Amino acid sequence: MTKEQLLHGAKLANVLEYLVDNWGWDFMYAEVDIKCFVFDPSINSSLKFLRNKKFEWARGEVDDLYVHCKREEAAARAAGDWGKFYYINGQWLPVHE
């Protein structure tokens, strides 16, 4: 799927919820260096920042991250690896079952 197809109809709030639920704030901050992802992160503070026209560059990076993560998820699901790793302290670690 193209970037436009993956983003079509996706609201910013849903994009952030997906990223937080599946990848976490640590990963998001490592990929997009904005303070609202590291200092007392929340969906509301991120929405406020990312909707500001002065920071359109950040919104673009978050959109790019979402597209990348959706593609990674699809590949991991196809390989049977989805949900077997988590990101913490700058590392991907296996989930212990």
BATIDREN-247954 format. One line per 2 residues: number of its first residue (from 0); their letters; for each residue z, y, x of N, C-alpha, C, O, CB. Coordinates in pm, whole numbers. Atoms other than C-alpha are relative to their C-alpha. Glycine has a CB too. Layout:
% BATIDREN-247954
NUM	a	Z/Y/X/Z/Y/X/Z/Y/X/Z/Y/X/Z/Y/X; ...
This chain:
% BATIDREN-247954
0	mt	0/-119/83/0/0/0/0/125/87/54/127/198/121/0/-94; 3/-125/-73/-64/353/109/131/76/-21/209/44/-110/-120/86/-43
2	ke	-118/-84/12/206/613/160/6/65/-138/112/69/-201/1/108/109; 6/-66/130/93/794/-154/36/-97/-113/104/-59/-208/-139/59/-24
4	ql	-30/100/102/114/473/-359/149/-33/-1/210/-46/-107/-83/-129/24; -143/32/-6/465/396/-235/87/114/-50/194/91/-105/39/-35/143
6	lh	-77/-116/44/583/750/-310/-31/43/-143/44/122/-201/-25/115/93; 40/-42/134/405/784/-645/111/-30/-102/152/-144/-120/-131/-72/-41
8	ga	-103/14/103/664/846/-914/142/-19/53/236/-30/-26/-33/-115/-87; -134/18/-59/955/806/-671/72/135/5/26/228/71/-10/-63/143
10	kl	-80/-122/-5/1219/1072/-730/83/-1/128/119/-107/179/92/11/-126; -77/-12/-123/1407/1202/-428/135/-71/-11/178/-137/84/22/147/35
12	an	-130/66/18/1737/1077/-570/-14/-151/13/71/-217/74/61/35/-138; 23/145/-11/1593/725/-602/-34/-42/142/6/-149/187/-112/-43/-94
14	vl	33/27/-140/1452/740/-250/128/-8/82/148/-101/160/-96/109/57; -126/-1/-74/1794/833/-111/88/-118/-36/147/-180/53/75/131/-26
16	ey	-82/114/42/1974/568/-317/-51/-129/62/28/-212/107/2/-11/-152; 58/118/-61/1733/302/-193/36/-8/149/80/-112/198/-154/1/-17
18	lv	-28/-1/-144/1779/407/170/147/-27/28/180/-104/118/-40/134/61; -144/20/-20/2158/422/142/39/-144/-32/109/-209/47/83/98/-87
20	dn	-39/134/43/2191/94/-47/-52/-110/92/17/-209/116/-50/-25/-141; 63/107/-78/1956/-104/175/9/18/151/-1/-79/225/-142/-11/-38
22	wg	5/-25/-143/1978/64/515/124/71/52/162/51/167/-122/81/32; -125/-65/-39/2290/281/524/-17/136/64/-124/168/116/74/-87/93
24	wd	0/-136/-55/2380/633/638/-21/0/151/-92/86/203/130/71/-34; 15/4/-146/2405/534/1007/-146/-14/40/-194/57/128/82/-117/59
26	fm	141/21/-30/2049/409/1012/-81/124/-35/-167/166/42/-55/-122/-76; 73/-119/44/1923/710/818/18/114/100/-79/183/133/47/44/-139
28	ya	-24/-106/-97/2087/951/1062/-68/-30/133/-118/61/199/150/19/22; 66/37/-125/1952/758/1360/-150/29/-6/-212/61/95/24/-148/32
30	ev	144/-19/17/1601/793/1218/-39/145/-32/-144/193/11/-51/-90/-108; 26/-139/39/1622/1146/1070/127/79/32/228/69/-38/-38/12/-155
32	di	-118/-70/-53/1860/1372/1261/33/125/-82/0/237/-43/-23/38/147; -47/-113/80/2006/1588/984/148/-21/-32/191/-133/-60/-84/15/-132
34	kc	-145/7/11/2374/1667/946/50/-59/-131/154/-124/-133/57/137/17; -47/52/128/2399/1576/578/0/-153/-5/54/-212/-98/-85/55/-113
36	fv	-2/146/-8/2341/1212/681/118/-51/84/145/-171/84/-130/-51/59; -107/47/-88/2636/1204/923/136/62/-33/238/-6/-24/-35/30/143
38	fd	-127/-68/28/2902/1461/826/28/-4/-149/-34/70/-225/-3/146/51; -35/17/140/3057/1354/495/-125/-22/-85/-151/54/-178/79/122/-51
40	ps	127/20/69/2727/1207/372/19/-35/-148/110/-109/-186/-78/-110/68; 3/34/142/2655/1194/1/-140/24/-52/-218/99/7/105/84/-81
42	in	130/-20/62/2354/1174/-224/-15/146/-41/-120/207/-17/-18/-94/-123; 8/-138/49/2434/1516/-374/-24/100/112/-109/189/98/128/36/-74
44	ss	21/-95/-110/2462/1698/-41/-138/-17/61/-201/81/101/108/-18/109; 133/26/-53/2143/1532/80/-108/57/-91/-206/114/-44/-21/-150/19
46	lk	96/-55/95/1957/1628/-237/-10/152/13/-119/209/15/38/-38/-143; -3/-146/-11/2065/1990/-203/-75/46/125/-156/139/119/145/51/3
48	fl	65/-37/-126/1951/2007/160/-150/-27/-6/-231/60/28/62/-78/116; 140/41/-5/1624/1820/115/-89/72/-102/-211/75/-87/-9/-148/-22
50	rn	77/-76/100/1519/2025/-190/-22/145/42/-98/217/-24/70/-5/-134; 14/-137/-49/1547/2349/7/-137/15/67/-170/-61/158/115/37/99
52	kk	136/-19/-52/1197/2479/82/-3/28/150/-103/2/217/-67/115/-73; -5/-29/-145/1310/2590/431/1/-129/83/-29/-126/202/124/84/33
54	fe	-13/126/-74/1360/2225/525/-98/-105/-50/-64/-224/-59/143/-52/-11; 103/94/46/1038/2069/397/-29/-106/106/-66/-218/72/-128/75/-35
56	wa	23/96/-109/1001/1903/739/94/-120/-16/54/-234/8/20/68/139; -98/109/16/1317/1700/668/-38/-89/-117/-28/-212/-108/142/58/-20
58	rg	45/78/116/1190/1594/326/-116/-91/40/-122/-207/0/-42/93/-117; 113/80/-47/869/1477/493/45/-118/85/-9/-228/73/-94/86/80
60	ev	-51/109/-83/1064/1272/745/72/-106/-84/60/-225/-56/96/55/107; -68/95/89/1277/1114/470/-104/-80/-79/-89/-201/-96/97/74/-97
62	dd	108/72/68/961/1027/276/-64/-102/93/-89/-216/52/-106/99/-52; 58/93/-98/812/872/591/94/-117/27/49/-231/38/-31/74/131
64	ly	-98/107/-22/1133/676/649/2/-97/-117/8/-218/-97/140/59/22; 2/84/121/1128/548/290/-121/-92/3/-108/-212/-22/-3/88/-127
66	vh	123/80/-5/768/430/327/13/-109/107/-21/-224/83/-124/89/28; -20/96/-109/849/263/660/95/-112/-44/68/-230/-21/54/71/126
68	ck	-100/98/40/1156/90/515/-51/-92/-111/-21/-211/-111/127/70/-46; 57/85/105/970/-32/205/-96/-102/61/-101/-217/17/-74/87/-105
70	re	91/94/-66/707/-186/432/77/-104/80/41/-222/81/-96/76/92; -85/94/-73/976/-341/653/65/-101/-94/73/-220/-64/109/75/79
72	ea	-61/89/99/1147/-482/346/-101/-105/-47/-69/-224/-55/53/80/-121; 104/94/45/822/-638/223/-28/-106/106/-41/-224/74/-129/75/-35
74	aa	25/96/-109/760/-798/563/118/-95/17/99/-215/37/-27/75/132; -119/85/-16/1120/-925/587/13/-98/-115/50/-213/-94/127/86/10
76	ra	-4/91/115/1107/-1070/236/-104/-111/16/-76/-227/-14/-24/77/-132; 106/99/-20/778/-1245/318/41/-103/106/7/-221/95/-131/68/42
78	ag	-45/90/-107/938/-1392/632/131/-72/-34/174/-160/40/17/78/131; -126/61/38/1259/-1488/449/120/56/74/226/-6/76/-6/-147/22
80	dw	-108/-59/-80/1472/-1255/665/72/114/-71/168/168/-15/-56/49/130; -61/-114/68/1563/-988/408/146/-29/-32/179/-133/-89/-77/33/-130
82	gk	-143/14/27/1940/-937/388/77/-75/107/196/-102/89/18/-68/-130; -67/76/-105/2021/-1123/709/54/88/113/123/39/203/-94/-101/58
84	fy	-45/-91/-104/2091/-814/922/53/128/-62/16/164/-174/-114/31/98; -48/-132/42/2279/-485/891/9/89/123/20/40/236/137/-9/-73
86	yi	4/-99/-109/2280/-167/1099/135/67/11/185/125/-86/-112/106/-24; -128/-66/-22/2604/-41/1251/11/38/147/-26/-39/236/119/-91/-42
88	ng	-18/-50/-137/2684/166/1559/-126/-12/85/-120/-47/203/113/-75/67; 125/-1/-74/2319/186/1657/-61/-135/29/-152/-146/111/20/70/126
90	qw	52/134/-27/2255/-188/1646/-24/-75/-131/46/-54/-230/97/-80/89; 21/92/110/2110/-442/1408/78/-128/32/55/-191/135/-152/-30/-23
92	lp	-83/118/-19/2361/-725/1370/-22/-99/-112/-49/-59/-226/148/38/9; 19/99/106/2330/-1053/1182/117/0/-98/232/23/-60/-18/-140/60
94	vh	-103/15/103/2518/-1093/856/56/-141/15/-20/-238/21/-58/25/-146; -63/132/-11/2768/-1378/888/25/-52/-139/96/10/-219/133/5/81
96	e	-16/58/134/2751/-1602/586/114/-98/-4/141/-156/-108/-128/-68/-45
